[in-house]
Amino acid sequence: MLNVNVAGLTGETTKEHQMDLVAYFQRHLVPFIKARFGRTERGAALVEYALLVALIAVVCIAAITLLGERTSAKFSTVGSKLA
């Protein structure tokens, strides 16, 4: 708990008041900061999955582009022979 006394309100700080601020900081703010900005692998894993999805998309687009022309030619040949 924070102990606010008249000395703290007038701008003077006592050692007790300073210790309470440090205790408050250590108890409440430090765990929050560690949880928020600590080392986690979630961001790295997300980037890895995004790169994999992008690579798969590039491979699919390249395959469709290369095979699409050949497939179109084959369908045209088969269509002309059937007609």
Secondary structure, 3 states (H helix, E strand, C coil): CCCCCHHHHCCCCCHHHHHHHHHHHHHHHHHHHHHHHCCCCHHHHHHHHHHHHHHHHHHHHHHHHHHHHHHHHHHHHHHHHHC
